[in-house]
Amino acid sequence: MQRWKLTIEYDGRPFVGWQRQDNGPSVQQTLEEAVQRLSGETVRVHASGRTDAGVHALGQVCHVDLEKPFTGLKLRDALNFHLKPAPVAVLLAEEVPEDFHARLTSIGRSYVYRIVNRRAPLALDVGRAWHVQRPLNAEAMHVAAQVLVGQHDFTSFRAALCQAKSPLKTLDRLDVERIGEEIRIHAAARSFLHHQVRNMVGTLELVGAGKWAAEDVRRALEARDRSKAGPTAPPDGLYFVAARY
């Protein structure tokens, strides 16, 4: 038995999320079925972090145990063949020790959220970015974002159905930058609460639009009440970037 670390990218639009569910195809199911077609083995693929329906990945990390021997290049290419036509690609397949676990041994995860800020509708980025027509001040968003950096009780930015034992998280990075018509929000932490990034983005959008100031974000954080923070940003613009080990 050999444990493999897979680095994958995917377009989240056709999926109900990472995790297997009864209401539609998932990324996990798609990978597990590709492995079965390849080697005949029924396996469980474990990810570094679950993504919701419509959320994308640039560098999701997962692991799987296989009995059939492969080289990394052979496994990558064979899985990509069997993944067609699903919008999932294995970028890298690496042999790892049996104590490696994609989720449990990860020491950090990072995301980026894309906002296309313009009047004209999206043609190429439909489902791949949040289209916000009203003008946004990215500099004000960045200043307000720094209120959230550090260790806090993020109850105000936590989904009602979040299963985490504690709302206490340490946010290592929350940076906002503008590149032409696009605003990118970069977030990094050891782990995140359910919908935490999307709830923070929805709140920062209010700041960018001039509806809120940094002090309003601070008050929302200190309230420890989901109803006091901004709305949940759509999944379209969220990308899982990388996991650290």
N, C-alpha and C positions, 0 to 999 in steps of 0.2 A: 504494500500500500504506500503510495506517495502523495504527499500533500502539495497542492499547487496554489500559488498566489496568482490571481488573474487581475489585471488592470483593464477596465473596460470603459467604453463610452456608449451612451445611448441617447436617443431622442425619446423623451418621456411621453409624447403625445398619444401613442396608441395603447399605453399601458395604464393599469389601475394603480400602479406604483411598483416599488421593488418587490414587496412581499406577495406570495401566493394568496389569491383570494378567489371566492366563488363567483364573483360578479364580472370577471373578464380576465384577459391575459396580463400577466405580470412579467417583469424582467427576470425575476428568479425562476419562474416556471419556464420561460423561454430558454434560459441557459441550461437548466436541468434536462429539458427535452433534447437540446442539442447534444449534451453529453451522452444521453441514452442512445441517440441515433449513431453517435460516433463509436462508442465502446460497448454498448449494450448494458451499461451499469445504471442502476437506479441510485441517484446521489442526492445529497442536500448541499446546496450552494449557500454559503454564509457571506453576508456583505458587511462592510465596515460601518455602514449606516443606511437605514431605510430611507427611501425617497417616496414622496406622495405621488398620486396620479398627476401626470403632466409635468413633473419635475425631471430635468435632464441631468446627465453626468458627463464630465470631461475626463475624469480619472477615478471612477468608483473602484474600490478594491474589494475583492471577495476571495474566498478560498474553497477548494473542493478536494476531496480525497479520491484517488483513482487507483484501481488495481492494475489496469493495463499500462504497460510502460510507454512513455513518450519522451521526446526531447521537447524543450520549451518551444522551439520554432514549429515543430510538427504539431504540437497541441494547439498553439495559437492559430495556425493556418487551417487545421482541420475543424476546429470549433467555428471559425468564421465561415467556413463552407456550409456547415450544418445550421448556422444561425440565419442564413438567408431565407426569406427576404426581410426579416425583422430588422429594424434600425438599431441593432446592437453590434458592437465590434469589440473583439478582444485585442487590445493594443500590445499586451505583454503577458507571457506565461512564464513563471519562475518557480523552480523547486524551492521549497522552504521546509524548515524543521517541523516535526509533528506538533510542537508546542506553539507554533504560530497560529493565531486566530485573528481573522480580519477585523472583528469588532473588539474583542476583549483585550488584545494586545496593542490596539491603536492608541497613540498618545495625543492625537490631534486631528481635526478635520477642518476643511476650509470650503467655503462656498463663494460664488459670485452671483449677484443679481443684476440683470440687465434691464434698464428702462430706456426705451426710445422716446425721446422728448421732442415731438414735433407735431405740427398740425396735420400734415399729410398722413393718410392711413398707411399701415404696413403692407408690403407686398411680399418681401422675402423673409421677414421675421415673424409672420403670423404664428402664434403658438410658441415662439422662441424668445419673446421679450414682452414686457409690459408696455403697452402703448399709452403714454400720458400726453395729452394734447396741451394742457395748460403749462405755461412756462415754469420751470423749476430752477431754483438757485442751489446748485450743487455745493457751493462753498458753505452756505448756511446749513445744508444737510450734513456736511462733514463735521462742522463745529458741534452740532447737536448730537451727532453720533458718538462723540467722545464721552458724553454723559453716561453712555451705556457700557463703556469699556471698563473691565475690572470684574471683581467678584460682587455679584448682587443677587437678590431674590428677584427672579424674572417672572413672577406670577402674572404680571400685567401683560406679558408677551408670550404667554403659554396657552396652548389650545386647551379647551375644556376637557377633551378626551385624552390628554397627555398622560402617559403611564409612568413617567419618571417618579422616583421615590421622593425627590426633593426638587424644589424650584431654584435652588441655589446653584448658579453656574458662574464660571469665570470666562468672560469674553476677552480674548487676547487682542483681537483686532476688529475694527469696524470703520473702514475707510470709504469715502465717497469721492469719486473723480468723474469729471466730464471729459469725453472724447468726442468732439463734434456734437452730433445730435444725441449721442448715447451717454447715459449716466450709468456707471458701474459701482456697485456697492460690494465691497470685499469683507467677508466675515470669517474669523478663525477662532476656534476654541477647542478644548479637549473633547467636548460633546455639547449638543444643543438639545433644548426642549422641543417638543412637537410644535411645529409652526413658528418657532421663535424667530428665525430669520425673516420669514414672510411678514410676521407681525411687526418686527422692527422696521422693515422696509415700508410697510404701509403707514407707520407713524412718521418716518422721515420724509415721506412724500408730502405730508401735511406741512412740514417745516419748509420744504422746498417751494411749496405753493404760497408761502407767507401766511398760512392759517395758524401755525404754531411757531413758538420760539423754543430755543434750547431749554429754557426753564419749564416749559410745558412738558417736555419729554422727561425732565427730572421729576416733576410732580407725578407723572403717569407711572414712572418706575417705582417711586416711593409709595404710591397708593396700593401696590400689590393687589390690583383689581383689574382683570382683563377689560372690563367695560371702560376703564379710564384711558386706555391707550388707543392708538389708531386702528384702522381696519386691517384685515389680512390681505396682503398683496396677492395677486393671482399666481398660480404655480408657473405660468409660462416663462417668466424671466429668471427662474432659479436654476442654478447649475451646481452640482456637487463637483468640486474641483479636485480635491486630493485628500488622502489620509496619510498621516505620518506614523512612523513606527520607530 
